């Protein structure tokens, strides 16, 4: 059975946890209709959650027994997301036979951190042009079981440039999985010239081999759904046929291509779920994809032209090396959530003034969803009538599912959610050394300036010592000497990472209050049971792209 512990993004009743947060016998008060986050929906609607190791997950029986867990409201925040008294909390868990301490050894820690790491070095000359990208490192660290994040990287073969992206799923991983497989094809097709589109269509018509569009760079764990490949191909073909018919003869703008690809894929996800499929497995799959959701942050790099298309709350950050050797961070995306005033205003402008007070409640869309833009999530896009028709005519697993039958409160003028990305274009400069794409699991734990410094020092091998900040602690001279000695020893060990994303995850999970990696803390965090891990952190997915400053400088001079 797929179990996705821990609160994050959507409000819905869930089965009782065995953690001693709220009593199993405590009924869920009507006024506390819970605010839970993405993965906890898997507890009651595991039918919506696409398991990484299984194609179908069993529907939880706990809902039928009337067990609920209220999500973290303000008065429960200290219980639901504990950040202090770590050891004390570990010792009161009721699933451990004895409150004994257990620490992972450094090799065990490294084994966990490096399990999903991947690196790719770009050939200096790919037959078309000298690449401005030296290569990239990527990695993932799960908190949910199964992990709901996805990542993708590919080289465009019929056009120029590279595509890289991170995808953060909620209400299961089905939508994130589908978007990670499909979005780059939609982008690549959107960028193709009319002649190439005609050539591809003619090859399909005559049964000839197709021109390869993308060269994927994947970790062995980054799989593709073979069962849905024909369905996905047919939808993509319909899209390029429409592009052929709509040909204007003009060169495709990258920004426009990115926006069109995002919107079209989301439209196809919705349409496939409405039409259904004669194959029961595929019918169930497309519904799981549509009723779950995913945010996306994608970069397209072509020479000195860097475009970032973002939908949701994952982020892109540029690492810049200043003249004095220090590092600074430049944001290349904006979060689409309640902390973004412009995004809140956009949502309010799209709906009647009478809904002004109900659109955003407790920093969530309709009081339920944290990101204000996402793929899938048809519960925030379809009319109530359409939702009921699809659920009632769908498979029993869907019709019996409480989440899919649940209608958001104050649901009057859908759609409330869009997958349209915000696109930022940046001209690369020689001082722009790297790009970090990461899901919000990283940004919840680290400030962008710290990310820029840590990655920059890792890539250059030059470590600028920062003064140790004791933050009000009373530290003796002997303790300070110990901290300095410890830091010196750790600097030599943490730089043994062969992957920049792994190095960043090590800091994100293991940094202590003094800003250094603490092996004891790192061991504890990586030892947490699945039921508890999600309460301390989210899934973390990172791609670090390193730029070739010499090529960037040469391209810049040519343009001048």
Phi and psi in degrees as a GROMACS rama.xvg file:
@    title "Ramachandran Plot"
@    xaxis  label "Phi"
@    yaxis  label "Psi"
@TYPE xy
-82.1109  122.181  UNK-2
-120.336  124.678  UNK-3
-119.404  88.6797  UNK-4
-74.801  156.322  UNK-5
97.3788  139.338  UNK-6
-79.6403  145.612  UNK-7
-154.337  -69.0135  UNK-8
-120.602  -28.6714  UNK-9
-124.217  146.185  UNK-10
-91.7609  126.597  UNK-11
-170.716  148.401  UNK-12
-67.6488  142.327  UNK-13
-132.463  164.117  UNK-14
-71.8407  157.437  UNK-15
-66.4134  137.611  UNK-16
-86.2606  156.84  UNK-17
-81.9412  -3.07238  UNK-18
-73.8123  145.21  UNK-19
-80.6829  55.0723  UNK-20
-90.7717  -51.6091  UNK-21
-133.93  147.786  UNK-22
-65.6001  139.217  UNK-23
-60.351  -29.3925  UNK-24
-82.3293  -9.3057  UNK-25
-76.6065  120.323  UNK-26
-71.6925  155.425  UNK-27
-83.6804  113.154  UNK-28
-62.5217  145.586  UNK-29
-61.5496  -35.7786  UNK-30
-78.9484  -5.22655  UNK-31
-112.237  37.5221  UNK-32
-52.1316  117.184  UNK-33
-65.9201  146.895  UNK-34
-101.484  101.6  UNK-35
-114  170.872  UNK-36
-111.758  -173.448  UNK-37
-49.6287  -57.6768  UNK-38
-73.3203  -21.2018  UNK-39
-67.9152  -18.6738  UNK-40
-62.5667  -26.0689  UNK-41
-60.3618  -20.4986  UNK-42
-68.7171  -33.2077  UNK-43
-109.918  -19.7815  UNK-44
-128.564  59.0116  UNK-45
-63.8055  -14.0729  UNK-46
-66.7398  -24.0484  UNK-47
-85.473  -19.4661  UNK-48
-88.5139  120.563  UNK-49
-87.4854  109.217  UNK-50
-74.6947  139.112  UNK-51
-67.4334  -25.7335  UNK-52
-107.821  -14.0778  UNK-53
-130.933  151.156  UNK-54
-81.0064  -32.515  UNK-55
-126.271  142.847  UNK-56
-114.766  148.928  UNK-57
-79.267  143.804  UNK-58
-71.6088  131.858  UNK-59
-66.7052  138.096  UNK-60
-87.2363  -7.84447  UNK-61
-66.7261  -29.451  UNK-62
-64.4044  -36.8459  UNK-63
-64.0193  -23.6424  UNK-64
-85.9013  0.757296  UNK-65
77.343  21.0041  UNK-66
-87.2407  134.728  UNK-67
-131.572  156.725  UNK-68
-131.048  125.352  UNK-69
-76.2891  135.011  UNK-70
-76.9539  171.854  UNK-71
-65.8861  103.667  UNK-72
-87.6321  177.448  UNK-73
-59.8605  -43.4603  UNK-74
-74.2114  -13.0678  UNK-75
-105.241  4.02183  UNK-76
-58.5202  -40.081  UNK-77
-66.5995  -28.0295  UNK-78
-83.9397  -42.3125  UNK-79
-78.6174  -26.8588  UNK-80
-136.575  69.4809  UNK-81
-67.8549  136.462  UNK-82
-121.589  -17.3715  UNK-83
-114.746  173.423  UNK-84
49.287  48.5685  UNK-85
-57.4839  -48.1895  UNK-86
-63.9377  -39.5331  UNK-87
-61.978  -40.4017  UNK-88
-67.0772  -40.2189  UNK-89
-59.6152  -37.0885  UNK-90
-76.2839  -15.0969  UNK-91
-99.1436  4.03771  UNK-92
-63.3361  142.442  UNK-93
-98.2731  8.24219  UNK-94
-105.636  -1.54388  UNK-95
-98.0319  135.788  UNK-96
-69.4844  -37.4494  UNK-97
-139.276  144.473  UNK-98
-80.8217  51.8171  UNK-99
-87.2535  153.508  UNK-100
-83.1025  142.089  UNK-101
-141.978  123.596  UNK-102
-118.632  137.8  UNK-103
-75.9523  146.46  UNK-104
-76.7882  160.178  UNK-105
-54.6842  -41.5615  UNK-106
-62.6187  -35.918  UNK-107
-67.1951  -40.8029  UNK-108
-60.5346  -47.0227  UNK-109
-61.8416  -37.9158  UNK-110
-62.2061  -40.9517  UNK-111
-69.0475  -45.9967  UNK-112
-65.8562  -31.9254  UNK-113
-96.95  2.59834  UNK-114
-60.9753  -33.0574  UNK-115
-116.651  16.1865  UNK-116
-77.4444  149.832  UNK-117
-147.506  140.634  UNK-118
-132.943  145.957  UNK-119
-141.466  128.996  UNK-120
-104.88  125.859  UNK-121
-80.5561  131.682  UNK-122
-58.0372  142.872  UNK-123
-60.2173  -36.5064  UNK-124
-132.147  118.066  UNK-125
-96.5771  13.2626  UNK-126
97.9083  -17.2244  UNK-127
-116.921  -44.5206  UNK-128
-159.865  162.026  UNK-129
-78.3798  128.293  UNK-130
-80.0881  142.158  UNK-131
-84.7675  -3.16099  UNK-132
-105.186  123.141  UNK-133
-74.5852  -37.4884  UNK-134
164.131  -175.935  UNK-135
-147.787  153.699  UNK-136
-117.92  141.766  UNK-137
-139.972  159.153  UNK-138
-164.273  160.297  UNK-139
-137.072  143.395  UNK-140
-128.796  114.277  UNK-141
-74.2764  149.214  UNK-142
-120.122  -37.5086  UNK-143
-82.0024  158.589  UNK-144
-129.371  104.227  UNK-145
-80.4411  166.013  UNK-146
-60.2987  140.696  UNK-147
-103.135  -7.49367  UNK-148
-80.7763  155.834  UNK-149
-139.376  164.97  UNK-150
-143.999  154.814  UNK-151
-148.505  148.947  UNK-152
-151.462  137.005  UNK-153
-157.633  154.049  UNK-154
-100.856  132.716  UNK-155
-77.8493  121.718  UNK-156
-92.0968  -31.1721  UNK-157
-94.4971  -14.6017  UNK-158
-124.19  -161.492  UNK-159
-108.11  159.583  UNK-160
102.529  173.524  UNK-161
-122.879  150.483  UNK-162
-117.773  133.761  UNK-163
-140.081  141.353  UNK-164
-158.151  153.887  UNK-165
-123.071  145.242  UNK-166
-135.525  126.298  UNK-167
-111.606  110.977  UNK-168
-86.9615  155.231  UNK-169
-143.165  157.131  UNK-170
60.7422  34.7791  UNK-171
108.55  175.63  UNK-172
-107.096  5.86978  UNK-173
-62.3066  -44.8978  UNK-174
-69.4296  -43.9676  UNK-175
-59.7007  -39.449  UNK-176
-62.7796  -47.2546  UNK-177
-64.1281  -43.5221  UNK-178
-65.7417  -39.1986  UNK-179
-64.6267  -29.2421  UNK-180
-80.8381  -34.893  UNK-181
-105.709  -32.22  UNK-182
-60.4635  -41.625  UNK-183
-63.8519  -33.9388  UNK-184
-64.9659  -40.982  UNK-185
-65.07  -38.8111  UNK-186
-66.6063  -46.0742  UNK-187
-61.0367  -42.8213  UNK-188
-64.2782  -38.6908  UNK-189
-63.8873  -26.2886  UNK-190
-89.8618  -12.2555  UNK-191
-71.6494  142.215  UNK-192
-70.2946  161.313  UNK-193
-57.6892  -41.2663  UNK-194
-61.7952  -40.8761  UNK-195
-68.5372  -38.7147  UNK-196
-61.3181  -42.431  UNK-197
-63.0317  -41.4592  UNK-198
-62.5519  -41.6473  UNK-199
-66.437  -43.0623  UNK-200
-64.7125  -41.0055  UNK-201
-63.7914  -36.6538  UNK-202
-65.2239  -40.1939  UNK-203
-65.3277  -43.7161  UNK-204
-61.4583  -40.3528  UNK-205
-90.9251  -1.77989  UNK-206
77.9396  15.085  UNK-207
-82.1421  163.845  UNK-208
-64.9177  140.407  UNK-209
-82.744  150.013  UNK-210
-65.8783  133.249  UNK-211
-67.0328  134.651  UNK-212
-97.8832  -39.4127  UNK-213
-130.556  146.601  UNK-214
-109.563  111.524  UNK-215
-81.5519  146.122  UNK-216
-120.865  97.4854  UNK-217
-125.605  144.547  UNK-218
-74.1819  149.8  UNK-219
-54.4748  -26.9616  UNK-220
-79.9386  -11.5792  UNK-221
-86.8036  89.5509  UNK-222
-94.7516  165.789  UNK-223
-116.895  147.662  UNK-224
-81.8895  105.676  UNK-225
-67.9419  -34.0408  UNK-226
-63.8042  -31.9884  UNK-227
-99.0173  3.2136  UNK-228
-60.8933  -39.8219  UNK-229
-67.3601  -43.8359  UNK-230
-60.1394  -45.7085  UNK-231
-63.8315  -39.8547  UNK-232
-65.2232  -42.4348  UNK-233
-62.4467  -39.889  UNK-234
-66.4277  -40.696  UNK-235
-64.7552  -40.1087  UNK-236
-63.9765  -41.8287  UNK-237
-57.9544  -38.11  UNK-238
-65.2492  -46.8799  UNK-239
-71.6701  -27.4973  UNK-240
-64.134  -39.0617  UNK-241
-67.6841  -36.7383  UNK-242
-64.6252  -36.5906  UNK-243
-63.6809  -44.5622  UNK-244
-66.7689  -31.7126  UNK-245
-92.2708  9.58471  UNK-246
-54.0806  127.814  UNK-247
-104.748  -8.04015  UNK-248
82.388  -2.01751  UNK-249
-92.9156  153.857  UNK-250
-68.4882  135.831  UNK-251
-72.9985  129.796  UNK-252
-79.3813  134.718  UNK-253
-62.5872  -43.0411  UNK-254
-60.048  -45.7672  UNK-255
-64.5651  -39.4854  UNK-256
-63.0799  -41.2815  UNK-257
-64.4411  -45.5271  UNK-258
-62.8713  -46.0289  UNK-259
-62.5111  -39.9437  UNK-260
-66.1359  -44.5501  UNK-261
-59.2278  -50.8765  UNK-262
-65.8475  -39.8236  UNK-263
-68.068  -41.5721  UNK-264
-62.2459  -43.1014  UNK-265
-63.6501  -37.5411  UNK-266
-64.4846  -40.3065  UNK-267
-66.867  -38.308  UNK-268
-59.2491  -42.8156  UNK-269
-67.3568  -45.2992  UNK-270
-65.5072  -41.7421  UNK-271
-60.5506  -36.8079  UNK-272
-71.0583  -34.5766  UNK-273
-72.0927  -40.4657  UNK-274
-75.4672  -36.6446  UNK-275
78.4826  -174.565  UNK-276
-148.246  140.772  UNK-277
-60.0945  -30.6351  UNK-278
-73.6082  120.163  UNK-279
-61.185  -37.4965  UNK-280
-65.7704  -46.5655  UNK-281
-66.421  -36.0157  UNK-282
-60.4876  -43.4413  UNK-283
-68.7912  -37.978  UNK-284
-62.3562  -49.4143  UNK-285
-65.5082  -29.7041  UNK-286
-72.4344  -39.5427  UNK-287
-63.3597  -40.2757  UNK-288
-62.7126  -44.9305  UNK-289
-70.9847  -36.3695  UNK-290
-83.6725  -17.5074  UNK-291
-90.2573  -176.958  UNK-292
-146.483  169.639  UNK-293
-159.124  140.67  UNK-294
-95.5037  162.669  UNK-295
-146.534  138.892  UNK-296
-132.626  113.039  UNK-297
-124.224  137.511  UNK-298
-115.402  138.083  UNK-299
-118.844  118.81  UNK-300
-114.398  120.377  UNK-301
-138.454  101.972  UNK-302
64.1946  -125.252  UNK-303
-93.0003  1.17599  UNK-304
-93.0397  114.555  UNK-305
-115.511  119.069  UNK-306
-113.758  133.131  UNK-307
-119.503  122.052  UNK-308
-109.501  121.316  UNK-309
-125.95  133.478  UNK-310
-129.712  107.742  UNK-311
112.172  -145.091  UNK-312
-121.902  17.5323  UNK-313
-77.1363  165.942  UNK-314
-136.901  156.353  UNK-315
-121.745  134.91  UNK-316
-138.207  134.029  UNK-317
-97.4547  131.544  UNK-318
-95.4619  119.943  UNK-319
-116.903  131.46  UNK-320
-96.7488  120.027  UNK-321
-78.8846  171.761  UNK-322
-61.616  -31.3169  UNK-323
-85.6119  5.98353  UNK-324
91.3694  -8.5368  UNK-325
-76.2961  170.855  UNK-326
-119.574  141.385  UNK-327
-132.235  160.205  UNK-328
-114.939  138.179  UNK-329
-121.914  121.256  UNK-330
-71.3064  133.928  UNK-331
-119.133  17.3241  UNK-332
-156.392  162.431  UNK-333
-126.348  137.572  UNK-334
-66.7349  137.378  UNK-335
-101.755  81.8434  UNK-336
-152.299  -171.213  UNK-337
-68.9956  -16.7033  UNK-338
-78.4616  -10.5601  UNK-339
-99.5342  104.6  UNK-340
-60.734  -37.6208  UNK-341
-64.893  -35.745  UNK-342
-69.9991  -39.8149  UNK-343
-61.6128  -43.2634  UNK-344
-64.23  -38.7411  UNK-345
-59.8713  -45.7119  UNK-346
-62.2486  -43.3794  UNK-347
-66.5356  -33.6495  UNK-348
-68.1292  -24.248  UNK-349
-87.9747  1.04329  UNK-350
-137.789  158.862  UNK-351
-58.6728  152.354  UNK-352
-62.2043  -26.3349  UNK-353
-63.1036  -19.6598  UNK-354
-96.5826  6.1384  UNK-355
-54.2822  -39.3031  UNK-356
-82.3818  -18.355  UNK-357
-101.436  -11.8606  UNK-358
-64.7253  -46.516  UNK-359
-124.316  112.746  UNK-360
-128.627  134.27  UNK-361
51.2248  40.4167  UNK-362
64.2108  26.2316  UNK-363
-132.326  149.218  UNK-364
-66.3848  120.987  UNK-365
56.0094  24.4761  UNK-366
75.5399  10.6402  UNK-367
-126.045  -48.4051  UNK-368
-106.786  129.349  UNK-369
-73.9301  -52.0487  UNK-370
-75.0482  142.232  UNK-371
-94.8583  -2.66144  UNK-372
-139.037  138.163  UNK-373
-170.291  155.488  UNK-374
-77.9158  157.326  UNK-375
68.8857  -135.637  UNK-376
50.2223  49.2569  UNK-377
-65.0289  -14.8106  UNK-378
-65.4293  -16.3448  UNK-379
-108.898  9.30559  UNK-380
-127.23  -39.6764  UNK-381
-79.2011  156.314  UNK-382
-68.6799  160.81  UNK-383
-61.9019  -39.2825  UNK-384
-62.9305  -44.0451  UNK-385
-65.3735  -41.4895  UNK-386
-59.1019  -47.0051  UNK-387
-63.5496  -41.1762  UNK-388
-63.7272  -44.6279  UNK-389
-67.1117  -41.6719  UNK-390
-66.8007  -44.0503  UNK-391
-68.293  -31.728  UNK-392
-91.5951  -3.85743  UNK-393
-82.8369  -177.189  UNK-394
-64.5276  160.314  UNK-395
-58.9015  -36.1335  UNK-396
-59.5816  -34.6142  UNK-397
-78.99  -42.4097  UNK-398
-67.41  -29.0796  UNK-399
-86.9728  -2.09918  UNK-400
-87.1951  126.838  UNK-401
-69.6349  -32.2706  UNK-402
-68.4181  -46.6898  UNK-403
-66.1525  -26.6425  UNK-404
-84.5454  -14.5548  UNK-405
-75.2572  129.658  UNK-406
-103.052  127.553  UNK-407
-57.2248  148.572  UNK-408
-69.1812  153.471  UNK-409
54.5428  41.208  UNK-410
-95.9559  93.979  UNK-411
-118.231  -40.1783  UNK-412
-130.483  65.1437  UNK-413
-68.7274  158.874  UNK-414
-82.9126  145.917  UNK-415
-100.101  -8.59595  UNK-416
-130.218  146.35  UNK-417
-134.836  154.839  UNK-418
-103.086  4.19768  UNK-419
-62.6202  127.196  UNK-420
-84.8876  160.022  UNK-421
-98.4255  122.969  UNK-422
-109.022  129.136  UNK-423
-118.536  130.317  UNK-424
-106.036  133.152  UNK-425
-134.484  132.157  UNK-426
-86.6194  118.964  UNK-427
-66.2455  144.407  UNK-428
-122.65  160.744  UNK-429
-56.4822  -29.4652  UNK-430
-80.2086  -8.77007  UNK-431
-81.9978  103.582  UNK-432
-94.294  -31.6721  UNK-433
-158.676  163.088  UNK-434
-125.094  134.939  UNK-435
-113.982  120.535  UNK-436
-107.877  128.589  UNK-437
-153.695  147.102  UNK-438
-73.6975  168.57  UNK-439
-68.369  -9.70902  UNK-440
-59.7939  -30.2255  UNK-441
-78.2849  -47.5389  UNK-442
-71.0738  -18.8096  UNK-443
-70.9725  -21.4493  UNK-444
-110.981  -18.46  UNK-445
-135.778  142.402  UNK-446
-78.966  148.36  UNK-447
-59.7893  -33.5671  UNK-448
-66.4402  -37.3473  UNK-449
-67.2089  -38.1053  UNK-450
-62.1941  -45.3  UNK-451
-61.0966  -43.7959  UNK-452
-66.5647  -45.932  UNK-453
-64.6541  -45.5735  UNK-454
-68.6276  -42.1673  UNK-455
-60.5079  -44.386  UNK-456
-67.453  -33.9104  UNK-457
-66.4669  -46.1557  UNK-458
-69.3214  -33.6817  UNK-459
-91.7104  -18.487  UNK-460
76.0545  7.85651  UNK-461
-106.456  117.219  UNK-462
-104.84  112.347  UNK-463
-86.5952  113.333  UNK-464
-69.0388  129.721  UNK-465
-97.9882  145.035  UNK-466
-57.6862  139.297  UNK-467
-73.0098  121.404  UNK-468
-95.3195  122.734  UNK-469
-93.3775  -7.15337  UNK-470
56.1771  39.6146  UNK-471
90.1464  -6.37607  UNK-472
-70.7696  147.396  UNK-473
-86.7558  110.438  UNK-474
-119.483  127.224  UNK-475
-79.0179  167.605  UNK-476
-61.4641  -39.3127  UNK-477
-64.9324  -40.3921  UNK-478
-66.2015  -38.1925  UNK-479
-64.8141  -39.6872  UNK-480
-61.8634  -40.0218  UNK-481
-63.9415  -40.4504  UNK-482
-63.4825  -42.6715  UNK-483
-66.0181  -41.3856  UNK-484
-64.2961  -41.3429  UNK-485
-63.9724  -42.5612  UNK-486
-64.378  -40.2936  UNK-487
-62.8393  -40.0189  UNK-488
-67.5133  -37.164  UNK-489
-74.3808  -30.9308  UNK-490
-58.2988  -43.7156  UNK-491
-68.8901  -29.981  UNK-492
-83.2427  -42.6038  UNK-493
-69.2646  -24.7521  UNK-494
-76.7545  1.76606  UNK-495
-76.6903  -11.5156  UNK-496
-58.9558  138.55  UNK-497
-99.2107  6.75111  UNK-498
-139.698  125.138  UNK-499
-64.7451  -34.8953  UNK-500
-68.3228  -39.1907  UNK-501
-62.2373  -43.6483  UNK-502
-59.7855  -39.4659  UNK-503
-70.4897  -40.7095  UNK-504
-62.7757  -39.4737  UNK-505
-57  -42.7371  UNK-506
-71.9076  -40.6736  UNK-507
-61.8522  -36.3859  UNK-508
-92.9498  -32.4378  UNK-509
-106.104  -3.59867  UNK-510
-64.9185  138.174  UNK-511
-98.7227  -170.459  UNK-512
-67.6323  -13.7801  UNK-513
-96.5811  3.6175  UNK-514
81.6923  14.5776  UNK-515
-115.504  155.423  UNK-516
-71.6411  122.303  UNK-517
-105.861  113.278  UNK-518
-60.6622  -36.6932  UNK-519
-63.8718  -45.1903  UNK-520
-64.0642  -44.7714  UNK-521
-59.1703  -43.4492  UNK-522
-61.9861  -44.0765  UNK-523
-61.305  -47.7213  UNK-524
-63.033  -35.7166  UNK-525
-81.8202  -12.3683  UNK-526
-93.6325  -6.48931  UNK-527
-62.1359  137.651  UNK-528
-63.1339  158.447  UNK-529
-55.5765  -38.0506  UNK-530
-66.261  -20.5338  UNK-531
-109.161  -27.4311  UNK-532
-57.4736  -41.3022  UNK-533
-67.9382  -16.2154  UNK-534
-82.1175  -13.9941  UNK-535
-103.693  -26.3652  UNK-536
-160.36  170.213  UNK-537
-104.068  171.441  UNK-538
-55.3321  143.191  UNK-539
-121.752  124.656  UNK-540
-130.169  128.587  UNK-541
-134.836  137.939  UNK-542
-125.122  125.497  UNK-543
-111.991  115.585  UNK-544
-102.984  125.166  UNK-545
-102.386  130.72  UNK-546
-95.3692  153.467  UNK-547
-92.874  101.278  UNK-548
-62.5481  -34.0062  UNK-549
-66.2308  -43.7282  UNK-550
-67.0426  -42.4122  UNK-551
-60.5705  -44.0034  UNK-552
-63.4177  -40.4419  UNK-553
-65.4084  -43.1798  UNK-554
-63.8546  -37.9783  UNK-555
-64.4145  -40.7821  UNK-556
-67.6107  -35.9568  UNK-557
-64.5186  -38.6039  UNK-558
-69.2347  -28.7381  UNK-559
